Amino acid sequence: MCYQITDNTEQGLRQNREQFFWLVIINAFVGGMVGMERSILPQIADDVFGIAAHSAILSFIITFGISKAAANYVAGRLSNRYGRKAILIVGWLFAIPVPLLLSYANSWEWIVIANIFLGINQGLAWSSTVMMKIDLVGEKQRGLAMGINEFSGYISVAVVAFLTGYIAQINGLRPYPFLIGIGLIVMGIAGSICLVGDTLSFVKSESKSSTQARLTSVFLDTTWRHKILGSVTQAGLINNMNDGMMWGLLPLILHYKNFPLLQIGIITAIYPAVWGLGQLITGKLSDIFCKKDLLVWGMLLQGLAIFCIPFASSLWHFYSISALLGWGTAMVYPTFMASIAENTHPLDRASSIGVFRLWRDLGYAIGAILTGIIADTFGISMAVFTIAALTLSSGIIIRFRMPCDIGRGKRIFEIFKIRNLFTTSKTNKIN
């Protein structure tokens, strides 16, 4: 029996736990579609199609990023008109060709086309589940909701990335690792049709009581003009630049260092696994503490982890780097979406999220182009150092541009009494 839409518009995680649960499960299926590629696609480019240039290998990430970014923007623009559920179902329909193309493509161009379909699937389906959860839970639990949402998606990325690496080592690079996608698509479409109700009624109800001012221009304000939204958007773009680099170059780095496929699968799975699990903690923290602090330290941790990659040599070095990068990303990912939701009117929220996700996922394309060119010209290490520097710079921009609304969250350092310690030391020195 399919889910029946009711007139209930009371927000809260407890009040809407059944719908929230099913959205978490469906988002795990969405994440699993990306996980199919994380550990083995760069090696397919090298071993199966004989592509040596890093910029050519990363072409699949470029097309994925552009198509996903465009789909994010469309989802944000159309979801208020046609409903979140309709966009979710359409997103799943675009996933249907992906596993077949990846399994049986006889040229690299077909792999690139598969990633166009995958990007549209991710942009429409993931955006829809994000917006629906935000609609359901209300202002006080949005960080937690985003943490759970991203946890489900990226744990699934990690699990499927490991499974495809394991299957590839036993049965070869194609077609068996990608057949997982067929099951994910069937369950995703069935769940979206039968287990999910639309949430537009929650938006309409919340908009009547919201005191948040409307944005003058959703696109310009979210892109840069609004200090909070603009700071979050630039960090989202840089975050996905480094994620695109990890997706495209890390498996190659490990392959060149002669790590076997199973170990490559484990290393590439640790990063999204820590990222996913960590968001159960950091999502809730973003409801308690100043979001600026989480964003600053999350970006700085990412930059530090990426900087260490060229110096790593052992398996445990890469395990540690993947875990540190995963935790840094966990600090920022649910905080991004909670910050956007907190600083937009309910009627602007879907469009603002769409603009944010447009720029964030263009980071995949920009990062792939940049790292591909630098890697081909100056070597992989220089590409890694460049992305590390950009990530650290993004954290510094947030530190000096984004305000912290103390009324909406405590400063992180207050829990350690560091500020009081500095104040006391200064006072004693003066006395």
Backbone torsions as a table, in degrees:
resi	resn	phi	psi	omega
1	MET	NA	133.0	-179.4
2	CYS	-79.6	154.6	-178.7
3	TYR	-61.8	134.5	178.7
4	GLN	-99.5	125.3	179.5
5	ILE	-71.8	133.0	179.4
6	THR	-112.0	176.2	179.3
7	ASP	-86.6	1.4	-178.8
8	ASN	-66.1	129.0	175.3
9	THR	-129.3	20.3	178.6
10	GLU	-75.8	121.6	-177.9
11	GLN	-82.2	154.5	178.5
12	GLY	142.8	145.4	-178.7
13	LEU	-67.5	-41.5	-179.8
14	ARG	-67.1	-42.4	-176.4
15	GLN	-66.6	-27.2	-176.1
16	ASN	-121.3	32.3	-171.9
17	ARG	-63.2	-34.8	-178.6
18	GLU	-66.8	-49.2	178.3
19	GLN	-62.6	-40.5	179.9
20	PHE	-61.7	-42.5	-179.8
21	PHE	-59.7	-47.1	-178.1
22	TRP	-66.7	-34.8	177.0
23	LEU	-66.2	-35.5	176.1
24	VAL	-62.7	-44.7	-179.5
25	ILE	-64.0	-45.3	-178.9
26	ILE	-64.7	-37.6	178.0
27	ASN	-67.1	-28.7	174.2
28	ALA	-64.1	-39.0	176.3
29	PHE	-64.1	-39.8	178.2
30	VAL	-60.5	-48.0	179.6
31	GLY	-61.6	-36.9	-179.9
32	GLY	-60.4	-29.7	178.9
33	MET	-63.1	-38.0	177.1
34	VAL	-73.3	-35.9	-178.2
35	GLY	-59.1	-25.6	178.9
36	MET	-56.5	-31.4	-172.5
37	GLU	-97.5	-16.8	-164.8
38	ARG	-60.3	-36.5	-171.9
39	SER	-103.3	-18.7	-169.5
40	ILE	-125.2	-17.6	-173.7
41	LEU	-64.1	-42.0	176.3
42	PRO	-59.4	-34.4	179.1
43	GLN	-72.7	-31.9	174.4
44	ILE	-61.5	-42.2	178.3
45	ALA	-58.2	-41.5	-176.6
46	ASP	-76.7	-49.4	-171.9
47	ASP	-84.0	-39.8	-174.6
48	VAL	-87.1	-44.9	-174.1
49	PHE	-103.4	-4.2	174.9
50	GLY	65.0	34.5	179.7
51	ILE	-90.5	120.1	-175.8
52	ALA	-99.7	-34.9	-175.9
53	ALA	-69.7	130.8	-178.1
54	HIS	-64.8	-35.8	179.8
55	SER	-64.6	-34.5	177.7
56	ALA	-72.5	-40.8	178.4
57	ILE	-60.7	-40.0	-176.4
58	LEU	-79.0	2.6	-179.7
59	SER	-61.5	-30.2	179.8
60	PHE	-68.1	-31.6	177.3
61	ILE	-74.1	-35.9	178.5
62	ILE	-60.3	-50.0	-179.4
63	THR	-67.2	-37.2	176.3
64	PHE	-60.2	-47.6	-177.0
65	GLY	-64.0	-42.9	-178.7
66	ILE	-67.1	-45.4	-178.5
67	SER	-68.3	-37.4	178.1
68	LYS	-68.4	-40.7	178.9
69	ALA	-60.4	-45.9	179.3
70	ALA	-63.5	-40.4	179.4
71	ALA	-66.2	-37.3	175.7
72	ASN	-57.9	-46.8	-178.1
73	TYR	-63.5	-43.4	178.8
74	VAL	-63.7	-42.4	179.7
75	ALA	-60.1	-43.4	179.1
76	GLY	-64.3	-39.3	-177.9
77	ARG	-72.6	-36.7	-171.0
78	LEU	-97.8	-16.0	-173.6
79	SER	-67.8	-30.0	175.6
80	ASN	-71.8	-24.4	-178.2
81	ARG	-87.4	-45.6	-173.4
82	TYR	-106.7	-9.3	-179.8
83	GLY	98.0	149.4	-178.5
84	ARG	-67.7	-38.0	-176.0
85	LYS	-63.5	-42.3	-179.8
86	ALA	-61.4	-41.6	179.1
87	ILE	-65.6	-38.1	178.7
88	LEU	-61.6	-46.3	-178.7
89	ILE	-65.4	-44.7	178.1
90	VAL	-59.9	-38.7	177.5
91	GLY	-58.5	-41.1	179.1
92	TRP	-68.5	-34.0	179.2
93	LEU	-62.5	-33.9	178.2
94	PHE	-70.0	-15.8	-179.3
95	ALA	-79.7	-18.1	-170.5
96	ILE	-55.1	-43.7	-177.5
97	PRO	-74.5	-14.3	-167.0
98	VAL	-61.1	-56.1	-176.2
99	PRO	-64.0	-31.7	179.2
100	LEU	-69.4	-42.7	178.2
101	LEU	-64.3	-43.2	179.7
102	LEU	-65.2	-33.4	-176.7
103	SER	-76.7	-37.3	-168.0
104	TYR	-123.6	8.0	179.1
105	ALA	-59.6	135.5	178.5
106	ASN	-103.2	6.0	173.1
107	SER	-149.6	158.4	-178.4
108	TRP	-64.9	-27.6	179.8
109	GLU	-60.3	-35.4	178.8
110	TRP	-71.0	-30.6	174.0
111	ILE	-64.7	-41.3	177.9
112	VAL	-62.7	-42.7	178.1
113	ILE	-63.1	-40.0	177.5
114	ALA	-57.8	-36.5	-178.7
115	ASN	-77.0	-19.4	170.0
116	ILE	-66.8	-47.7	177.3
117	PHE	-61.7	-41.3	-179.8
118	LEU	-64.0	-41.2	178.6
119	GLY	-62.2	-41.9	178.0
120	ILE	-64.6	-43.0	177.0
121	ASN	-56.6	-48.1	-177.5
122	GLN	-67.4	-42.7	-178.7
123	GLY	-62.9	-45.8	-178.1
124	LEU	-75.1	-47.7	-173.3
125	ALA	-73.3	-46.3	-178.1
126	TRP	-67.9	-41.8	177.9
127	SER	-58.6	-40.9	-178.6
128	SER	-63.9	-44.5	-179.6
129	THR	-66.5	-35.6	176.6
130	VAL	-61.6	-51.1	-177.5
131	MET	-63.8	-37.8	-178.9
132	MET	-66.8	-39.4	178.1
133	LYS	-67.6	-40.9	177.1
134	ILE	-61.5	-41.4	177.7
135	ASP	-59.8	-39.9	-172.0
136	LEU	-74.7	-38.1	-164.1
137	VAL	-91.7	-25.6	-177.9
138	GLY	88.1	173.7	-168.6
139	GLU	-64.1	-40.0	-170.3
140	LYS	-74.3	-17.2	-174.7
141	GLN	-122.2	18.1	-175.6
142	ARG	-69.3	-36.4	176.6
143	GLY	-62.0	-45.1	177.6
144	LEU	-62.1	-42.7	179.7
145	ALA	-60.9	-43.4	179.0
146	MET	-68.2	-34.9	176.8
147	GLY	-62.3	-43.9	179.2
148	ILE	-67.4	-40.9	179.7
149	ASN	-60.9	-50.4	-178.0
150	GLU	-71.0	-31.7	174.5
151	PHE	-57.2	-49.4	-177.3
152	SER	-63.5	-42.0	-178.2
153	GLY	-66.7	-46.2	-172.6
154	TYR	-85.5	-23.1	169.2
155	ILE	-65.6	-39.3	176.6
156	SER	-64.5	-40.1	174.4
157	VAL	-56.0	-46.6	-177.3
158	ALA	-64.9	-46.3	-177.5
159	VAL	-62.9	-47.0	-178.1
160	VAL	-69.9	-35.5	176.1
161	ALA	-60.4	-42.5	177.3
162	PHE	-65.3	-45.0	-177.4
163	LEU	-63.0	-41.6	-179.8
164	THR	-67.3	-38.0	175.5
165	GLY	-63.0	-40.9	179.5
166	TYR	-66.2	-46.8	-179.6
167	ILE	-64.5	-39.5	-179.5
168	ALA	-63.9	-36.0	-179.4
169	GLN	-68.8	-31.0	-177.7
170	ILE	-88.3	-43.6	-170.5
171	ASN	-114.8	3.1	-179.4
172	GLY	98.4	165.8	-173.7
173	LEU	-68.5	-29.2	-179.6
174	ARG	-145.8	152.1	-0.5
175	PRO	-95.7	-11.0	-165.6
176	TYR	-58.9	-39.0	-179.5
177	PRO	-59.1	-29.2	-174.2
178	PHE	-89.8	-8.5	179.6
179	LEU	-68.8	-17.9	174.0
180	ILE	-55.8	-35.1	-176.6
181	GLY	-61.3	-31.3	-179.5
182	ILE	-63.4	-43.9	177.8
183	GLY	-64.2	-40.4	178.7
184	LEU	-61.9	-40.5	-178.9
185	ILE	-66.5	-45.4	179.6
186	VAL	-59.3	-47.5	-179.9
187	MET	-68.0	-36.1	179.8
188	GLY	-65.6	-44.9	180.0
189	ILE	-66.8	-46.7	-179.1
190	ALA	-61.6	-43.8	-179.8
191	GLY	-65.8	-39.5	-179.0
192	SER	-66.0	-35.8	-179.7
193	ILE	-77.0	-43.7	-168.2
194	CYS	-99.0	-21.1	-171.3
195	LEU	-114.5	-3.5	-173.6
196	VAL	-119.7	132.8	171.3
197	GLY	-107.3	152.9	-178.6
198	ASP	-70.8	158.0	-175.7
199	THR	-120.5	14.8	-179.6
200	LEU	-61.4	-30.7	179.6
201	SER	-63.4	-31.9	176.9
202	PHE	-66.2	-39.8	179.3
203	VAL	-63.3	-46.9	-178.7
204	LYS	-63.1	-39.4	179.4
205	SER	-68.3	-43.7	-178.9
206	GLU	-66.6	-35.2	-177.0
207	SER	-64.2	-24.4	-179.4
208	LYS	-70.7	-28.0	-176.3
209	SER	-110.2	-2.0	-175.7
210	SER	-70.8	138.4	175.9
211	THR	-101.8	1.1	-179.8
212	GLN	-71.6	133.8	-179.6
213	ALA	-71.3	148.0	175.4
214	ARG	-72.3	149.5	177.5
215	LEU	-78.2	141.5	178.3
216	THR	-66.3	-48.5	174.9
217	SER	-137.7	110.9	-175.8
218	VAL	-58.8	-42.5	-177.1
219	PHE	-67.0	-51.2	-176.1
220	LEU	-68.8	-41.7	-179.1
221	ASP	-64.8	-44.0	-178.5
222	THR	-71.1	-34.6	-178.2
223	THR	-67.1	-45.4	-177.9
224	TRP	-159.8	-34.8	-165.9
225	ARG	-62.6	-40.0	177.2
226	HIS	-77.0	126.2	-172.2
227	LYS	-59.3	-40.5	-178.7
228	ILE	-77.8	-51.6	-177.7
229	LEU	-63.0	-41.9	179.9
230	GLY	-65.1	-39.6	178.1
231	SER	-63.9	-42.3	178.7
232	VAL	-64.8	-41.1	-176.7
233	THR	-65.4	-43.8	179.2
234	GLN	-65.2	-35.2	178.4
235	ALA	-68.8	-37.1	176.6
236	GLY	-62.1	-41.6	178.5
237	LEU	-62.4	-47.3	-179.6
238	ILE	-65.9	-38.7	179.4
239	ASN	-58.5	-44.4	-179.0
240	ASN	-78.2	-19.8	169.7
241	MET	-62.1	-46.2	-179.1
242	ASN	-74.1	-29.4	175.8
243	ASP	-67.2	-39.4	176.8
244	GLY	-62.8	-38.1	176.6
245	MET	-64.2	-44.2	178.6
246	MET	-62.2	-38.5	179.9
247	TRP	-65.8	-45.8	-173.5
248	GLY	-88.7	-39.2	-173.1
249	LEU	-97.5	-33.1	-176.5
250	LEU	-59.5	-46.0	176.6
251	PRO	-60.0	-34.3	177.4
252	LEU	-68.9	-42.4	177.2
253	ILE	-57.3	-45.5	-179.8
254	LEU	-67.7	-38.3	178.2
255	HIS	-63.2	-43.3	179.4
256	TYR	-67.1	-25.1	177.6
257	LYS	-88.5	7.7	173.9
258	ASN	68.0	29.4	170.5
259	PHE	-75.6	138.1	178.1
260	PRO	-70.0	163.2	-175.6
261	LEU	-58.0	-38.8	-178.6
262	LEU	-63.1	-43.6	178.8
263	GLN	-68.2	-36.6	174.8
264	ILE	-61.7	-41.1	177.8
265	GLY	-62.4	-39.5	179.3
266	ILE	-67.1	-46.6	-178.8
267	ILE	-62.3	-46.0	-179.2
268	THR	-71.2	-17.7	177.3
269	ALA	-85.7	-29.7	-178.3
270	ILE	-60.8	-43.1	-178.2
271	TYR	-57.0	-56.8	177.3
272	PRO	-69.9	-23.6	178.6
273	ALA	-68.0	-47.9	176.5
274	VAL	-65.0	-41.0	175.6
275	TRP	-55.8	-47.8	-178.3
276	GLY	-69.7	-51.3	-179.3
277	LEU	-63.1	-41.3	-177.7
278	GLY	-60.7	-28.5	-176.7
279	GLN	-70.1	-19.2	172.6
280	LEU	-63.4	-30.0	178.1
281	ILE	-89.0	-50.7	-173.7
282	THR	-70.4	-29.0	176.3
283	GLY	-61.0	-44.7	177.5
284	LYS	-67.7	-38.6	178.8
285	LEU	-60.7	-33.5	-179.6
286	SER	-70.3	-16.6	173.3
287	ASP	-83.2	-16.1	-174.9
288	ILE	-105.3	-45.8	-173.5
289	PHE	-102.5	164.9	176.2
290	CYS	-58.1	124.9	-176.3
291	LYS	-64.9	-29.6	178.4
292	LYS	-57.8	-44.0	-178.1
293	ASP	-62.0	-43.7	178.9
294	LEU	-63.0	-39.5	-179.1
295	LEU	-68.3	-44.0	-179.3
296	VAL	-60.7	-53.1	-175.1
297	TRP	-70.9	-30.8	176.6
298	GLY	-64.6	-44.1	178.9
299	MET	-67.6	-38.4	178.7
300	LEU	-64.9	-39.6	177.4
301	LEU	-64.4	-41.2	177.4
302	GLN	-60.2	-47.7	-179.4
303	GLY	-58.9	-42.2	178.5
304	LEU	-62.5	-44.9	-178.9
305	ALA	-62.9	-44.6	-179.2
306	ILE	-64.3	-39.6	179.1
307	PHE	-58.6	-30.0	-176.6
308	CYS	-80.4	-14.7	-173.5
309	ILE	-56.5	-47.9	-177.9
310	PRO	-63.6	-20.6	-178.2
311	PHE	-90.8	-7.4	-176.4
312	ALA	-79.5	146.0	179.0
313	SER	-136.3	-35.7	-175.5
314	SER	-94.5	166.3	177.9
315	LEU	-59.2	-41.0	-177.5
316	TRP	-71.7	-28.9	172.9
317	HIS	-59.4	-47.8	-177.9
318	PHE	-70.7	-34.3	173.6
319	TYR	-57.6	-46.7	-177.0
320	SER	-65.9	-42.7	179.8
321	ILE	-63.3	-44.1	179.4
322	SER	-62.1	-40.3	180.0
323	ALA	-67.4	-43.6	179.8
324	LEU	-64.6	-43.5	177.8
325	LEU	-64.1	-39.3	177.8
326	GLY	-62.6	-40.9	179.6
327	TRP	-68.7	-41.1	177.0
328	GLY	-60.6	-41.3	178.6
329	THR	-68.7	-36.1	177.5
330	ALA	-62.0	-32.7	179.7
331	MET	-67.1	-32.1	-173.5
332	VAL	-98.3	-30.8	-167.0
333	TYR	-64.7	-52.1	177.5
334	PRO	-69.7	-26.1	-179.4
335	THR	-68.7	-35.1	174.9
336	PHE	-52.6	-57.4	-172.8
337	MET	-69.0	-37.8	178.0
338	ALA	-64.5	-37.1	178.6
339	SER	-66.1	-42.7	178.1
340	ILE	-61.7	-47.8	-177.9
341	ALA	-63.4	-37.2	-176.7
342	GLU	-70.1	-26.2	-172.5
343	ASN	-112.7	21.1	176.3
344	THR	-133.1	148.7	174.4
345	HIS	-68.3	146.8	-179.1
346	PRO	-51.3	-35.2	-179.4
347	LEU	-77.2	-18.4	176.4
348	ASP	-95.1	-14.8	-166.0
349	ARG	-61.7	-49.3	-177.1
350	ALA	-61.3	-42.5	179.7
351	SER	-66.7	-39.9	179.5
352	SER	-66.0	-41.5	175.7
353	ILE	-61.3	-39.7	178.2
354	GLY	-62.6	-41.2	178.7
355	VAL	-66.9	-45.1	177.8
356	PHE	-57.6	-47.6	-178.1
357	ARG	-70.4	-26.8	172.6
358	LEU	-58.5	-54.7	-178.5
359	TRP	-68.6	-39.3	-178.6
360	ARG	-59.8	-46.2	-175.5
361	ASP	-83.5	-15.5	166.9
362	LEU	-65.0	-20.6	175.1
363	GLY	-57.8	-34.0	175.9
364	TYR	-59.1	-48.7	-177.5
365	ALA	-67.4	-47.5	-179.4
366	ILE	-62.3	-43.0	-179.8
367	GLY	-64.8	-40.9	-179.8
368	ALA	-66.4	-42.7	178.5
369	ILE	-63.7	-47.7	-177.6
370	LEU	-63.4	-49.8	-177.7
371	THR	-68.9	-33.3	178.4
372	GLY	-64.4	-46.0	179.8
373	ILE	-65.1	-45.8	-178.9
374	ILE	-65.6	-40.8	-179.6
375	ALA	-64.1	-39.9	179.6
376	ASP	-71.2	-30.3	-175.2
377	THR	-90.2	-44.5	-172.7
378	PHE	-119.0	-6.4	-179.3
379	GLY	107.2	158.9	-176.4
380	ILE	-63.8	-38.2	-177.4
381	SER	-60.0	-41.7	179.3
382	MET	-65.8	-36.2	176.3
383	ALA	-62.4	-42.0	179.5
384	VAL	-65.0	-45.2	179.5
385	PHE	-61.9	-37.3	179.6
386	THR	-63.0	-46.2	179.4
387	ILE	-65.8	-37.0	177.1
388	ALA	-61.0	-43.5	-179.5
389	ALA	-64.4	-41.9	178.5
390	LEU	-64.2	-38.4	-180.0
391	THR	-66.5	-43.9	177.0
392	LEU	-63.1	-39.8	179.4
393	SER	-63.7	-36.7	178.7
394	SER	-61.9	-41.8	177.1
395	GLY	-62.6	-37.7	179.0
396	ILE	-66.7	-39.2	177.3
397	ILE	-60.0	-45.4	178.1
398	ILE	-61.2	-41.8	-177.7
399	ARG	-57.0	-39.9	-173.1
400	PHE	-101.5	-15.6	-177.2
401	ARG	-105.6	-36.4	-172.1
402	MET	-86.2	125.8	176.9
403	PRO	-76.7	160.5	176.7
404	CYS	-116.3	115.7	179.5
405	ASP	-81.7	98.4	-176.2
406	ILE	-60.1	-31.0	179.8
407	GLY	-64.9	-19.3	-178.3
408	ARG	-105.8	2.3	179.2
409	GLY	176.0	147.3	178.0
410	LYS	-76.5	156.3	171.6
411	ARG	-75.5	140.9	-175.2
412	ILE	-61.1	-40.9	-175.1
413	PHE	-68.3	-18.1	179.9
414	GLU	-64.4	-27.1	-179.8
415	ILE	-67.7	-26.2	178.4
416	PHE	-96.1	-0.4	-179.9
417	LYS	61.9	23.7	-177.2
418	ILE	-65.3	-40.9	-178.7
419	ARG	-64.3	-41.2	178.1
420	ASN	-64.2	-36.6	179.7
421	LEU	-63.3	-45.4	178.4
422	PHE	-63.1	-40.4	-179.2
423	THR	-63.7	-43.2	-179.4
424	THR	-64.9	-43.7	-178.2
425	SER	-61.6	-41.1	-178.6
426	LYS	-66.9	-40.4	-179.6
427	THR	-64.6	-44.4	-179.7
428	ASN	-62.3	-37.0	-179.6
429	LYS	-65.0	-40.7	179.2
430	ILE	-65.3	-41.2	-179.3
431	ASN	-69.2	NA	NA
